[in-house]
Amino acid sequence: MKTLIIVDIQNDFIPGGSLPVPGGDGIIPVVNRIQDRFDLVLATQDWHPPNHLSFASNQPGRKPFETITIGEIDQTLWPDHCVQGSKGAEFPPELEMDRVEAIIRKGVQQRIDSYSGFFDNGHLKATGLSGYLKERGANKLFFCGLAGDICVYFTILDAVNEGFSATLIQDAACPLDMGDYQNKIKVLRKKGVKVIRSHQI
């Protein structure tokens, strides 16, 4: 089953949000256009409690984009974003959601971040996405969304590790840091991930 996973296209990650991906809103028309080419469409949603440890505001003396170590995990500190129940956590009204059959929320645990749609950053707790996909018979996964170099990237890595075929739709994803993104695309290719443009679906 050919499945599209829309990663974290939320108000806080597009221009005007608290943690905007430059040009992040530009992928929405592409994502809308391609949805009818898939048998199954899912979305992930960052869904943080207000006291989440990844927020610089919850780390006294720290500023956004600094890195701290919590346990054995390096944690980038972010501006407050995608707080549960906030407008910033909502999907943009321009994003078509009618075909989305399930929404997987992540980052809900206060003490650990979750970039991937499959697991938290310590791989301590699964979101249930892998089991859902396997139950539905989804084997060919295609990924789009925000940010390409962070949540999209780590979601794809976990998809590969879970045994799925993974494809990145490059013009339907947008990074926070383009240089980092290009390096991570090389990593994905080495792991057997296909990288295509939307017209190649």
Secondary structure, 3 states (H helix, E strand, C coil): CEEEEEECCCHHHCCCCCCCCCCHHHHHHHHHHHHHHCCEEEEEEECECCCCCCEHHHCCCCCCCCEEEECCEEEECECCCCECCCHHHCCCCCCCCCCEEEEEEECCCCCCCCCCCCECCCCCCECCHHHHHHHHCCCEEEEEEECCCCHHHHHHHHHHHCCCEEEEEEEEEECCCHHHHHHHHHHHHHCCCEEECHHHC
